[in-house]
Amino acid sequence: MTSGERKPTDGGRADLDEQVSGWTAPGTAPLVGEVTLLLADDIHRAWSQADEEAPPFWAFAWAGGQALARHVLDHPQVVRGRRVLDLATGSGIVAIAAARAGALHVVASDSDARARVAARRNAALNGVSLDVVGDLVGQDADEVELDVDVVLAGDVFYEQPMARLMAEFLDEAAGAGVEVLVGDPGREYLPRRRVEALAVYDVPGTADLEGRAVTPTTVHRLR
């Protein structure tokens, strides 16, 4: 598979690290108790503190990521000894799960500088190594340097522009013979005709994020 790799410098790294620490505390996601994460306890307060248009996705364990991480931990053969890319890594929960399950090398990609800081911090909390990089989706083909065997994407189809770019990237990966797994709680822009369901997980504790206490979430393979 090909994808363009850029490793932007995270400006104000000390400030970002302070923000990540100040808005979160160590905890665990309900479905993935093996993984320790820096988590915020209130999405509205954390979003207000971030003072940005998009919510701080990195400060919460979203249903799609939890289900995908659970699937990887329960089926380590999916990643064991393989090179893995986790797209829109957020907190890094899926990437960390892949590393714990025996992946040969794990790249965690996110466009948000705070997410990259959080993913590094969370990886350290769990004693695993991740190669944390910036956004890889939508890059020019001549910038491709990264070869992977598996692409993991948790909850990336919630918004149309992002969903379109993700679908193009994942289609290219699948077309090149890369195994692509997606964790999705029924988002509107999931390419349903191009996926096959592998497993369904009931993710508890999602009232604040999803408006329901338990969110059924499916792990799909992209065909």
FIKOL-179587 format. One record per residue: chain; x, y, z of N, C-alpha, C in turn; residue in one letter. Coordinates in steps of 0.2 Angstrom, whole numbers. Layout:
{'A',{X,Y,Z},{X,Y,Z},{X,Y,Z},'A'}
...
This chain:
{'A',{4,-6,0},{0,0,0},{4,6,0},'M'}
{'A',{2,12,-3},{5,18,-3},{1,23,1},'T'}
{'A',{5,27,4},{1,33,7},{7,38,9},'S'}
{'A',{5,45,8},{10,50,9},{12,51,16},'G'}
{'A',{18,51,18},{19,52,25},{22,59,26},'E'}
{'A',{20,63,31},{22,69,33},{23,69,40},'R'}
{'A',{28,71,43},{29,71,50},{30,79,52},'K'}
{'A',{24,82,53},{25,89,54},{27,90,62},'P'}
{'A',{31,95,63},{33,97,70},{27,100,73},'T'}
{'A',{26,97,79},{20,99,83},{22,105,87},'D'}
{'A',{20,111,84},{22,117,87},{19,118,94},'G'}
{'A',{23,121,99},{21,122,106},{20,116,109},'G'}
{'A',{25,111,108},{24,104,111},{22,104,119},'R'}
{'A',{26,109,122},{26,109,129},{19,111,131},'A'}
{'A',{16,116,128},{9,119,129},{4,114,128},'D'}
{'A',{5,110,122},{0,105,120},{0,99,126},'L'}
{'A',{6,98,128},{7,92,133},{3,95,139},'D'}
{'A',{4,101,141},{1,104,147},{-7,103,146},'E'}
{'A',{-9,105,140},{-16,105,139},{-19,98,140},'Q'}
{'A',{-16,93,137},{-18,86,137},{-18,84,144},'V'}
{'A',{-13,85,148},{-13,83,155},{-18,87,159},'S'}
{'A',{-19,93,158},{-24,97,162},{-31,95,161},'G'}
{'A',{-33,93,155},{-40,91,153},{-42,84,154},'W'}
{'A',{-37,80,156},{-38,73,156},{-35,70,163},'T'}
{'A',{-37,64,164},{-34,60,169},{-34,52,167},'A'}
{'A',{-29,48,170},{-29,41,168},{-35,38,169},'P'}
{'A',{-37,34,164},{-43,29,165},{-43,24,160},'G'}
{'A',{-49,21,160},{-49,15,155},{-56,16,151},'T'}
{'A',{-56,13,145},{-63,13,141},{-67,7,144},'A'}
{'A',{-73,7,144},{-77,2,147},{-76,-5,143},'P'}
{'A',{-75,-5,137},{-74,-11,133},{-67,-13,132},'L'}
{'A',{-62,-9,134},{-55,-11,133},{-52,-9,140},'V'}
{'A',{-53,-13,145},{-50,-11,152},{-43,-13,152},'G'}
{'A',{-40,-16,147},{-33,-18,147},{-28,-11,145},'E'}
{'A',{-31,-6,142},{-28,-1,140},{-29,5,144},'V'}
{'A',{-24,9,147},{-25,15,150},{-24,21,146},'T'}
{'A',{-29,25,147},{-29,31,142},{-30,38,147},'L'}
{'A',{-27,43,144},{-29,50,147},{-35,52,144},'L'}
{'A',{-40,52,149},{-47,53,146},{-50,59,150},'L'}
{'A',{-54,63,147},{-58,69,150},{-65,66,152},'A'}
{'A',{-68,69,157},{-74,66,160},{-80,70,158},'D'}
{'A',{-79,75,154},{-85,79,152},{-83,82,145},'D'}
{'A',{-87,79,140},{-85,82,133},{-87,89,132},'I'}
{'A',{-92,92,135},{-94,99,134},{-88,103,137},'H'}
{'A',{-86,102,143},{-81,106,147},{-74,105,143},'R'}
{'A',{-72,99,141},{-66,98,137},{-66,102,130},'A'}
{'A',{-72,102,127},{-73,106,121},{-73,113,122},'W'}
{'A',{-76,115,127},{-75,123,129},{-68,125,130},'S'}
{'A',{-64,120,133},{-57,122,135},{-53,122,129},'Q'}
{'A',{-55,117,124},{-51,117,118},{-52,123,113},'A'}
{'A',{-58,126,114},{-60,132,110},{-59,131,103},'D'}
{'A',{-61,125,100},{-60,124,93},{-67,122,90},'E'}
{'A',{-68,122,83},{-74,120,80},{-76,112,81},'E'}
{'A',{-71,108,81},{-72,101,82},{-71,99,89},'A'}
{'A',{-74,94,92},{-73,92,99},{-66,89,99},'P'}
{'A',{-63,88,105},{-57,85,106},{-58,77,106},'P'}
{'A',{-58,75,100},{-59,67,99},{-54,63,103},'F'}
{'A',{-48,66,104},{-42,62,107},{-43,61,114},'W'}
{'A',{-48,65,117},{-49,65,125},{-54,60,127},'A'}
{'A',{-57,56,122},{-62,51,123},{-61,45,119},'F'}
{'A',{-64,39,122},{-64,33,119},{-70,32,115},'A'}
{'A',{-70,33,109},{-77,33,105},{-78,26,103},'W'}
{'A',{-85,25,102},{-87,18,101},{-84,14,96},'A'}
{'A',{-83,17,90},{-79,14,84},{-72,11,86},'G'}
{'A',{-68,16,90},{-62,14,92},{-62,9,97},'G'}
{'A',{-66,9,102},{-67,4,107},{-68,-3,104},'Q'}
{'A',{-73,-3,99},{-75,-10,96},{-69,-13,92},'A'}
{'A',{-65,-8,89},{-60,-11,84},{-54,-13,89},'L'}
{'A',{-53,-9,94},{-47,-11,99},{-49,-18,102},'A'}
{'A',{-55,-19,104},{-57,-25,107},{-56,-31,102},'R'}
{'A',{-58,-30,96},{-58,-35,91},{-50,-37,90},'H'}
{'A',{-46,-32,90},{-39,-33,89},{-36,-37,94},'V'}
{'A',{-38,-35,100},{-35,-39,106},{-38,-46,107},'L'}
{'A',{-44,-47,105},{-47,-53,105},{-45,-58,99},'D'}
{'A',{-43,-55,94},{-41,-58,88},{-34,-56,86},'H'}
{'A',{-29,-57,90},{-22,-54,88},{-19,-56,82},'P'}
{'A',{-21,-62,79},{-19,-64,72},{-20,-59,67},'Q'}
{'A',{-24,-54,68},{-26,-49,63},{-20,-45,62},'V'}
{'A',{-16,-44,67},{-10,-39,67},{-4,-42,69},'V'}
{'A',{-3,-48,72},{3,-51,75},{8,-51,69},'R'}
{'A',{14,-49,70},{19,-49,65},{18,-45,59},'G'}
{'A',{13,-40,59},{12,-37,53},{13,-29,54},'R'}
{'A',{14,-25,49},{14,-18,49},{8,-15,49},'R'}
{'A',{6,-11,54},{-1,-8,55},{-1,-1,54},'V'}
{'A',{-6,2,51},{-7,9,51},{-14,10,54},'L'}
{'A',{-14,15,59},{-21,17,63},{-22,24,61},'D'}
{'A',{-28,25,57},{-29,31,54},{-34,35,59},'L'}
{'A',{-33,42,59},{-37,46,64},{-37,43,71},'A'}
{'A',{-31,42,73},{-29,38,79},{-33,41,86},'T'}
{'A',{-33,47,86},{-37,50,92},{-32,49,98},'G'}
{'A',{-35,46,103},{-32,44,109},{-26,39,108},'S'}
{'A',{-27,35,102},{-22,30,101},{-24,23,103},'G'}
{'A',{-30,22,105},{-33,16,108},{-32,10,104},'I'}
{'A',{-33,11,97},{-33,6,92},{-26,4,91},'V'}
{'A',{-22,9,90},{-14,8,89},{-11,4,95},'A'}
{'A',{-13,6,101},{-10,3,107},{-12,-4,107},'I'}
{'A',{-19,-5,105},{-21,-12,105},{-17,-16,100},'A'}
{'A',{-16,-14,94},{-12,-17,89},{-5,-19,92},'A'}
{'A',{-2,-14,95},{5,-15,98},{5,-20,103},'A'}
{'A',{0,-20,107},{-1,-25,113},{-2,-32,110},'R'}
{'A',{-6,-32,104},{-7,-39,101},{-2,-42,97},'A'}
{'A',{4,-38,97},{10,-41,93},{11,-39,86},'G'}
{'A',{9,-33,85},{10,-30,78},{18,-29,78},'A'}
{'A',{21,-30,72},{28,-29,71},{30,-21,71},'L'}
{'A',{25,-17,68},{27,-10,69},{20,-6,68},'H'}
{'A',{19,-1,72},{12,2,72},{13,10,71},'V'}
{'A',{10,12,65},{10,20,64},{3,22,66},'V'}
{'A',{3,27,70},{-3,31,72},{-3,38,69},'A'}
{'A',{-8,39,65},{-9,45,61},{-15,49,64},'S'}
{'A',{-14,56,64},{-19,60,66},{-17,67,64},'D'}
{'A',{-22,71,61},{-21,78,59},{-21,83,65},'S'}
{'A',{-23,81,71},{-24,85,77},{-17,85,81},'D'}
{'A',{-14,90,82},{-8,90,86},{-9,88,93},'A'}
{'A',{-14,89,96},{-16,87,103},{-17,79,103},'R'}
{'A',{-20,77,98},{-21,70,97},{-14,66,97},'A'}
{'A',{-9,69,93},{-3,66,93},{1,66,99},'R'}
{'A',{0,71,103},{3,71,110},{0,66,114},'V'}
{'A',{-7,66,114},{-11,61,118},{-9,54,116},'A'}
{'A',{-8,52,110},{-6,46,108},{0,44,110},'A'}
{'A',{5,48,110},{12,47,113},{12,45,120},'R'}
{'A',{8,50,124},{8,49,131},{4,43,133},'R'}
{'A',{-1,41,129},{-5,35,131},{-1,29,129},'N'}
{'A',{3,29,124},{7,23,122},{12,22,128},'A'}
{'A',{15,28,130},{20,27,136},{17,24,142},'A'}
{'A',{11,26,143},{7,23,149},{6,16,149},'L'}
{'A',{6,13,142},{5,6,141},{11,2,139},'N'}
{'A',{17,6,140},{23,2,138},{24,0,131},'G'}
{'A',{21,3,126},{22,1,119},{24,7,115},'V'}
{'A',{27,5,109},{30,10,105},{26,11,99},'S'}
{'A',{24,17,97},{20,19,91},{25,24,88},'L'}
{'A',{24,24,81},{27,29,77},{21,34,75},'D'}
{'A',{21,40,79},{15,44,78},{17,50,73},'V'}
{'A',{12,50,68},{13,55,63},{7,59,61},'V'}
{'A',{8,64,57},{2,68,55},{-2,65,50},'G'}
{'A',{-7,69,47},{-12,67,43},{-9,63,37},'D'}
{'A',{-11,57,35},{-9,54,29},{-14,54,24},'L'}
{'A',{-20,55,25},{-26,54,20},{-26,60,16},'V'}
{'A',{-27,59,9},{-27,64,4},{-20,67,2},'G'}
{'A',{-15,63,4},{-8,66,1},{-7,63,-6},'Q'}
{'A',{-2,67,-9},{-1,65,-16},{3,58,-16},'D'}
{'A',{1,54,-22},{4,48,-22},{12,48,-22},'A'}
{'A',{15,53,-25},{22,53,-26},{25,55,-19},'D'}
{'A',{21,56,-14},{24,57,-7},{24,50,-3},'E'}
{'A',{22,45,-6},{21,39,-2},{27,35,-1},'V'}
{'A',{28,34,6},{34,30,8},{33,25,13},'E'}
{'A',{26,24,15},{25,19,20},{21,13,17},'L'}
{'A',{24,7,19},{21,1,17},{18,-2,23},'D'}
{'A',{12,-4,23},{9,-8,28},{5,-14,26},'V'}
{'A',{3,-18,31},{-1,-24,29},{-8,-24,31},'D'}
{'A',{-9,-19,36},{-16,-19,39},{-17,-11,40},'V'}
{'A',{-23,-9,38},{-25,-2,40},{-31,-3,45},'V'}
{'A',{-31,1,50},{-37,1,55},{-39,8,56},'L'}
{'A',{-46,8,56},{-49,15,56},{-55,15,60},'A'}
{'A',{-55,18,66},{-61,18,71},{-65,24,70},'G'}
{'A',{-71,23,68},{-76,29,68},{-74,35,64},'D'}
{'A',{-73,34,57},{-70,39,53},{-76,41,48},'V'}
{'A',{-82,39,48},{-87,41,43},{-93,45,46},'F'}
{'A',{-91,49,51},{-96,53,54},{-98,60,51},'Y'}
{'A',{-93,62,46},{-94,68,43},{-92,67,35},'E'}
{'A',{-96,70,31},{-96,69,24},{-89,70,21},'Q'}
{'A',{-86,76,22},{-79,77,18},{-74,73,21},'P'}
{'A',{-74,71,27},{-69,67,30},{-70,60,27},'M'}
{'A',{-77,58,27},{-78,51,25},{-76,50,18},'A'}
{'A',{-77,55,14},{-75,54,7},{-68,53,6},'R'}
{'A',{-64,57,9},{-57,56,9},{-54,49,12},'L'}
{'A',{-58,47,17},{-56,41,20},{-58,35,16},'M'}
{'A',{-64,36,13},{-66,30,8},{-61,29,2},'A'}
{'A',{-59,35,0},{-54,35,-6},{-47,31,-4},'E'}
{'A',{-45,34,2},{-39,31,5},{-39,23,6},'F'}
{'A',{-45,21,10},{-46,14,11},{-47,10,5},'L'}
{'A',{-51,13,0},{-52,9,-6},{-45,8,-9},'D'}
{'A',{-41,13,-9},{-34,12,-12},{-30,6,-9},'E'}
{'A',{-30,7,-2},{-27,2,2},{-30,-5,1},'A'}
{'A',{-36,-6,1},{-39,-13,-1},{-37,-15,-8},'A'}
{'A',{-37,-11,-12},{-36,-13,-19},{-29,-15,-20},'G'}
{'A',{-24,-13,-16},{-17,-15,-16},{-16,-21,-12},'A'}
{'A',{-21,-24,-9},{-21,-30,-5},{-20,-29,2},'G'}
{'A',{-20,-23,5},{-20,-22,12},{-26,-24,15},'V'}
{'A',{-26,-27,21},{-32,-29,25},{-34,-22,28},'E'}
{'A',{-41,-20,27},{-43,-14,30},{-49,-16,35},'V'}
{'A',{-49,-14,41},{-54,-15,46},{-56,-9,49},'L'}
{'A',{-63,-8,49},{-66,-2,51},{-71,-3,57},'V'}
{'A',{-70,1,62},{-75,1,68},{-80,6,67},'G'}
{'A',{-86,5,67},{-91,10,65},{-98,8,69},'D'}
{'A',{-101,13,73},{-107,13,76},{-113,15,72},'P'}
{'A',{-113,14,66},{-119,15,61},{-119,22,59},'G'}
{'A',{-113,25,58},{-112,32,55},{-115,33,48},'R'}
{'A',{-118,39,47},{-122,40,40},{-118,38,34},'E'}
{'A',{-111,40,34},{-107,40,28},{-103,33,28},'Y'}
{'A',{-104,28,32},{-101,22,31},{-103,19,24},'L'}
{'A',{-98,17,20},{-99,14,13},{-102,7,14},'P'}
{'A',{-108,6,16},{-111,0,18},{-111,-6,12},'R'}
{'A',{-111,-4,6},{-111,-8,1},{-104,-11,0},'R'}
{'A',{-99,-9,3},{-92,-11,2},{-89,-14,8},'R'}
{'A',{-93,-15,13},{-90,-18,19},{-94,-25,21},'V'}
{'A',{-90,-29,24},{-93,-35,27},{-92,-35,34},'E'}
{'A',{-97,-37,38},{-97,-37,45},{-93,-43,48},'A'}
{'A',{-89,-41,53},{-85,-47,56},{-87,-48,63},'L'}
{'A',{-89,-43,67},{-92,-44,74},{-95,-38,76},'A'}
{'A',{-100,-39,81},{-103,-33,83},{-102,-33,91},'V'}
{'A',{-101,-27,94},{-99,-26,101},{-104,-21,104},'Y'}
{'A',{-107,-22,109},{-111,-17,113},{-106,-13,117},'D'}
{'A',{-105,-7,116},{-101,-3,119},{-104,1,125},'V'}
{'A',{-103,0,131},{-107,3,136},{-104,10,138},'P'}
{'A',{-107,14,142},{-105,20,144},{-104,26,139},'G'}
{'A',{-109,26,134},{-108,30,129},{-114,36,129},'T'}
{'A',{-117,37,134},{-123,42,135},{-120,49,133},'A'}
{'A',{-115,51,135},{-113,58,134},{-111,59,127},'D'}
{'A',{-107,53,124},{-105,54,117},{-110,52,112},'L'}
{'A',{-114,47,113},{-119,45,108},{-126,46,109},'E'}
{'A',{-127,48,115},{-134,49,117},{-138,43,119},'G'}
{'A',{-134,38,120},{-137,31,122},{-132,28,127},'R'}
{'A',{-135,24,132},{-130,21,137},{-126,16,134},'A'}
{'A',{-129,12,129},{-125,7,126},{-126,8,118},'V'}
{'A',{-120,7,115},{-120,8,107},{-117,2,104},'T'}
{'A',{-122,-1,100},{-120,-7,96},{-115,-5,90},'P'}
{'A',{-109,-8,90},{-104,-5,85},{-101,-11,82},'T'}
{'A',{-100,-11,75},{-98,-16,71},{-91,-15,68},'T'}
{'A',{-87,-21,69},{-81,-21,65},{-82,-24,58},'V'}
{'A',{-80,-20,53},{-81,-22,46},{-74,-23,43},'H'}
{'A',{-74,-27,38},{-69,-28,33},{-71,-25,27},'R'}
{'A',{-66,-20,24},{-68,-17,18},{-66,-22,12},'L'}
{'A',{-71,-23,8},{-70,-28,2},{-67,-24,-4},'R'}
